[in-house]
Amino acid sequence: MSNLTRRNFLGLAGLGTLGFGLAACSNESSTPSVRTSGQSAVGADSNLVDAAKGEGSLQVLGSCGEDYLGAACKHFNELYGLDVSYKRISSIEGQTLIENSNGSPQFDVWFGGTTDPYNELSDEGLLDASYTPANSSHLMNDVYLSQRNDWFGIYKGLLGFMYNKDEIERLNIDAPKDWPDLVDDKYKGLIWMPNYQTSGTARLILNTVIQEYGHQQGLEYLTQLDKNVQEYTKTGGGPAENIGSGECVIGIGFLHDGVAQIEDNGYENIGLVIPTSGASYEVGATAALIGTAHPNAAHLWLEYALSPECVELAAKNGSYQTLVIDTAHQPSEISKHHLNPDDTIDYDFEDARLNTKEYVGEIMDALGGGKDSRFQNS
């Protein structure tokens, strides 16, 4: 029987100083009980399965919801009997960790998180393009996979606004409907959004605004918006986590994080807003890393991650994104909360790939380097 435990990053060079913890899924019996349906359930080639089992273990870096990450790793262990260790960190921290590994990563795969950082790692040659998962044929659109064949989409998340209905009523103000509304003086000190320095969600916001308004006008807009921002959270989910309690009145972030607060934590006082000009969106992805110690296990993970066996665990574990695999059942919560995954802008992933780091530097310079106490970094 598989157990889920916590342990430190012992034996993983360079990680101890970061203070990260590691979780592990392992099979305690001397002869692992591997589900015989695993191969047919995921559709992986038997030779790949055997080679992965020969490697014996897999280390997963995750930037999706931690409950989903843990469930996905546990199920992979149940299917194939490999020992699976994992760690959840933000997408920007994940990108930095992989970049600092210089092609000798402590992890085998990256799972979850928006694809803008994946594209930057792809440019740096740090993602493995040597294997095309058979299950990538089930991706619904070419936008959900890398042009270099080194990352593959697993979900789509809509960017929008969330608000506390009780506080909006108490303050006698309307909820924002689109981006121009957010710079209105009536929202001064009421808005939370993630930190451009630490969050992939914040960088999606940055790219979205620049693409909608133009480069210079976009930066000017975000400088105006800053005057209404009460808190820049370290992670993209930070605003949603504080809306229901009323600590945050208006949050900018992924709407599926708001859905999770409503569905799982009972905060029915949360309102969800798709901007009237259309929602921007992330493509959450997975990739095998260059230089991994367990390449076959990493490739087997890609097959698994692109199957219903994996992606349908998301909604069962508090992650309500739209799935981008045609063999998977969509979470019912998407339609329940009237979130149309097709009501989106034409997000320019190529511009984001080429210019995000420059844009982050520019907006942080405009905001004084993020030195005031509103910017959470830890």
C-alpha positions in Angstrom: 0.0 0.0 0.0 1.3 3.4 -0.9 2.0 6.0 1.8 2.4 9.8 1.3 5.1 11.3 3.6 7.2 14.4 4.1 10.9 14.5 4.1 13.7 17.0 3.5 15.7 17.4 0.4 18.5 15.2 1.7 20.9 14.2 -1.1 19.7 16.9 -3.5 22.6 19.2 -3.9 21.9 22.9 -3.8 18.3 22.7 -2.5 18.9 22.6 1.2 19.8 26.3 1.4 16.4 27.1 -0.1 14.5 25.6 2.7 12.2 23.5 0.5 10.5 20.3 1.7 10.0 17.2 -0.3 7.1 14.8 -0.4 7.5 11.2 -1.4 5.2 8.5 -2.7 6.7 5.0 -2.3 5.6 1.4 -2.0 6.7 -0.2 1.2 6.3 -3.8 0.3 9.3 -5.7 -0.9 7.5 -6.7 -4.1 5.6 -3.7 -5.3 1.9 -4.3 -6.2 1.6 -2.5 -9.5 -1.8 -2.1 -11.1 -1.9 -4.3 -14.2 -4.2 -1.8 -15.9 -1.6 0.9 -15.8 -0.3 0.5 -19.3 -3.8 0.3 -20.9 -5.1 3.2 -18.8 -2.3 5.5 -19.9 -1.5 4.0 -23.3 2.3 4.0 -22.8 4.4 1.5 -24.7 5.4 -1.5 -22.7 9.1 -1.1 -23.5 8.9 2.4 -22.1 7.1 1.2 -19.0 9.8 -1.5 -18.4 12.6 0.9 -18.9 11.1 3.4 -16.5 10.6 0.6 -13.9 14.3 -0.2 -14.3 15.2 3.3 -13.3 13.0 2.9 -10.2 12.2 6.5 -9.2 11.0 9.9 -10.4 11.4 13.4 -9.0 8.7 15.9 -9.9 8.9 19.7 -9.6 5.4 21.0 -9.5 3.8 24.4 -10.0 0.1 23.4 -10.0 -2.0 23.2 -6.9 -0.3 21.1 -4.2 -3.2 18.8 -3.6 -3.4 18.0 -7.3 0.4 17.6 -7.5 0.4 15.1 -4.6 -2.6 13.1 -6.0 -1.0 12.9 -9.4 2.3 11.7 -8.0 0.6 9.2 -5.7 -1.4 7.7 -8.6 1.7 7.4 -10.8 3.3 5.4 -8.0 0.2 3.2 -7.8 0.2 2.6 -11.6 3.9 1.8 -12.0 5.5 1.2 -8.6 8.2 3.8 -9.0 9.2 5.8 -6.0 8.0 9.4 -6.7 9.3 12.5 -4.8 7.8 15.9 -5.4 8.0 19.6 -4.4 5.6 22.3 -5.1 6.9 25.9 -5.8 5.8 28.8 -7.8 6.4 28.8 -11.6 9.0 31.6 -11.3 10.9 29.8 -8.5 10.7 26.6 -10.6 12.1 28.4 -13.6 15.0 29.8 -11.5 15.7 26.4 -10.0 15.9 24.8 -13.4 18.1 27.6 -14.8 20.5 27.3 -11.9 20.8 23.6 -12.4 22.8 24.2 -15.6 21.6 21.0 -17.3 22.1 18.8 -14.3 18.6 19.0 -12.6 17.7 17.6 -9.3 14.3 16.9 -10.8 13.2 14.8 -13.8 10.1 16.6 -14.8 8.2 19.9 -14.3 4.4 19.7 -13.9 2.0 22.6 -14.0 2.5 26.3 -14.1 1.9 28.7 -17.0 3.9 28.2 -20.2 5.6 31.6 -20.4 8.4 30.4 -18.1 8.5 27.1 -20.0 9.1 29.0 -23.2 12.0 30.8 -21.7 13.5 27.6 -20.5 13.0 26.2 -24.0 15.0 29.0 -25.5 17.8 28.2 -23.0 17.8 24.5 -24.1 16.8 23.2 -20.7 13.8 21.2 -21.7 14.0 17.7 -23.3 12.7 17.6 -26.9 13.8 14.0 -27.6 10.5 12.3 -26.9 7.0 12.9 -28.4 4.3 11.4 -26.1 1.8 9.3 -28.0 -0.9 11.0 -25.9 0.1 14.4 -27.2 -2.1 13.5 -30.2 -5.1 14.2 -27.9 -4.2 17.8 -27.4 -7.1 19.9 -28.7 -5.1 22.6 -30.4 -1.5 23.4 -31.5 -1.4 26.2 -29.0 -1.3 23.6 -26.3 2.2 22.3 -27.2 5.6 23.7 -27.7 6.9 24.5 -31.2 10.1 22.7 -30.2 8.3 19.6 -28.9 9.6 20.2 -25.4 6.5 21.0 -23.3 2.9 19.8 -23.5 -0.3 21.4 -22.3 -2.5 19.8 -19.6 -5.0 22.6 -18.8 -6.1 26.1 -19.6 -6.8 28.7 -16.9 -8.8 32.0 -17.4 -7.4 35.2 -16.0 -10.0 37.6 -14.5 -11.2 39.4 -11.4 -12.7 38.2 -8.2 -14.4 40.2 -5.5 -16.0 39.9 -2.1 -19.8 40.5 -2.6 -20.4 41.5 1.0 -17.6 44.1 1.0 -18.6 45.6 -2.4 -22.1 46.0 -1.1 -20.9 47.5 2.2 -18.7 50.0 0.4 -21.6 50.8 -2.0 -19.5 50.4 -5.1 -19.8 48.3 -8.3 -17.6 45.4 -9.1 -15.1 46.0 -11.9 -16.2 44.7 -15.3 -13.0 45.3 -17.4 -9.4 46.4 -17.1 -10.1 50.2 -17.4 -12.4 50.0 -14.3 -9.6 48.9 -12.0 -7.8 52.2 -12.1 -10.8 54.1 -10.8 -10.1 56.0 -7.6 -13.0 54.2 -5.8 -10.9 51.0 -5.8 -7.9 52.7 -4.0 -6.4 50.2 -1.5 -8.9 47.5 -2.4 -7.0 45.5 -5.0 -4.7 42.5 -4.5 -2.6 41.0 -7.3 0.5 38.8 -7.5 4.1 40.1 -7.5 5.8 40.5 -10.9 9.1 39.3 -9.4 7.8 36.0 -8.0 4.7 34.9 -9.8 4.0 33.6 -13.3 0.4 34.8 -12.9 1.7 38.3 -12.5 3.8 38.1 -15.6 0.7 36.9 -17.5 -1.1 40.0 -16.2 1.8 42.1 -17.3 2.0 40.6 -20.8 -1.8 40.8 -21.2 -2.0 44.5 -20.4 0.9 45.3 -22.7 -0.7 43.3 -25.5 -4.1 45.0 -24.9 -2.8 48.6 -24.5 0.5 48.6 -26.3 4.0 48.7 -24.7 4.3 52.2 -23.3 0.6 52.7 -22.6 0.5 49.3 -20.9 3.3 50.2 -18.5 1.6 53.5 -17.8 -1.7 51.7 -17.1 0.0 49.3 -14.6 1.7 52.3 -12.9 -1.8 53.8 -12.5 -3.1 50.5 -11.2 -0.4 50.4 -8.6 -2.0 53.3 -6.8 -5.0 51.1 -6.1 -3.1 48.0 -5.1 -3.1 47.1 -1.4 -1.0 43.9 -1.7 1.3 42.2 -4.2 1.2 38.5 -3.2 4.1 36.1 -3.7 2.0 33.6 -5.5 -0.8 33.8 -8.1 -3.3 32.2 -5.8 -2.7 34.7 -3.0 -5.6 37.1 -3.9 -8.2 34.3 -4.2 -7.2 32.8 -0.9 -8.0 36.0 0.9 -11.2 37.2 -0.9 -13.7 35.1 1.0 -12.6 36.4 4.4 -12.9 40.0 3.1 -9.2 40.8 3.8 -8.9 41.2 0.0 -11.9 43.0 -1.6 -10.9 42.7 -5.3 -8.3 40.2 -6.6 -6.7 39.8 -10.0 -5.8 36.2 -10.8 -7.0 32.9 -12.2 -10.7 32.4 -11.9 -10.3 28.6 -11.2 -8.6 29.7 -7.9 -11.8 31.6 -7.0 -13.9 28.5 -8.0 -11.8 26.5 -5.5 -12.6 28.9 -2.7 -16.3 28.7 -3.5 -16.5 25.0 -4.0 -14.0 23.7 -1.4 -14.1 26.4 1.3 -17.7 27.4 1.1 -17.1 31.1 0.3 -20.3 31.8 -1.6 -19.7 35.5 -1.2 -17.0 35.4 -4.0 -18.0 36.9 -7.3 -16.1 36.0 -10.5 -15.6 38.3 -13.5 -14.5 37.6 -17.0 -13.3 40.9 -18.4 -15.8 42.2 -21.0 -12.9 42.6 -23.5 -12.2 38.9 -23.1 -10.1 36.8 -20.7 -6.5 36.3 -21.1 -5.3 32.8 -20.2 -2.5 30.5 -19.3 -1.7 27.1 -20.7 -0.5 24.9 -17.9 2.1 22.5 -19.0 4.5 19.6 -18.2 8.0 18.9 -19.5 10.9 16.5 -19.1 14.1 18.2 -18.2 17.4 18.0 -20.0 20.1 16.0 -18.1 17.6 14.1 -16.0 18.9 11.0 -14.1 15.7 9.1 -15.0 14.8 9.9 -18.7 12.6 6.9 -19.3 10.6 7.6 -16.1 10.3 11.2 -17.2 9.0 10.2 -20.6 6.5 7.8 -19.0 5.4 10.7 -16.8 4.6 12.7 -20.0 2.3 9.9 -21.3 0.6 9.8 -17.9 0.3 13.6 -17.6 -1.5 13.7 -21.0 -4.0 11.1 -20.0 -7.4 11.2 -18.2 -5.8 9.1 -15.5 -3.8 12.2 -14.5 -5.7 15.3 -15.6 -9.1 14.2 -14.2 -7.5 14.2 -10.7 -7.3 18.0 -10.9 -11.0 18.7 -10.1 -11.0 16.0 -7.5 -8.2 17.9 -5.7 -9.3 21.5 -5.8 -8.0 22.5 -9.3 -10.8 23.5 -11.6 -9.0 24.5 -14.8 -10.4 23.6 -18.3 -8.7 20.4 -19.6 -7.1 20.5 -23.0 -7.1 16.8 -23.7 -9.9 15.5 -25.9 -10.2 12.2 -24.0 -10.8 13.8 -20.6 -14.1 14.8 -19.0 -14.3 18.6 -18.2 -14.9 19.6 -14.6 -18.6 20.4 -14.1 -17.7 23.4 -12.0 -16.6 25.2 -15.2 -20.1 25.5 -16.6 -21.7 25.8 -13.1 -19.9 29.1 -12.6 -20.5 30.2 -16.2 -16.8 30.3 -17.2 -16.5 30.0 -21.0 -13.0 28.8 -21.9 -13.4 30.1 -25.4 -14.2 33.7 -24.4 -10.5 34.7 -24.5 -8.3 37.2 -26.2 -5.7 36.2 -28.8 -2.8 36.0 -26.4 0.6 36.4 -28.1 2.8 33.7 -26.6 5.7 34.6 -28.9 5.8 38.2 -27.7 5.7 36.9 -24.1 8.5 34.5 -24.8 10.8 37.1 -26.3 10.1 40.1 -24.0 8.8 39.0 -20.6 12.1 39.5 -18.7 12.5 43.0 -20.2 8.9 43.9 -19.3 9.4 42.8 -15.7 12.5 45.0 -15.4 10.6 47.9 -16.8 7.5 47.7 -14.6 9.6 47.1 -11.5 11.7 50.1 -12.3 8.5 52.2 -12.7 7.3 50.9 -9.3 10.5 51.8 -7.5 11.9 48.3 -7.5 9.2 46.8 -5.4 10.9 47.8 -2.1 7.8 48.8 -0.2 6.0 46.4 2.2 3.2 45.6 -0.2 5.5 43.3 -2.3 5.6 39.8 -0.8 8.7 37.9 -1.6 8.5 35.1 1.0 
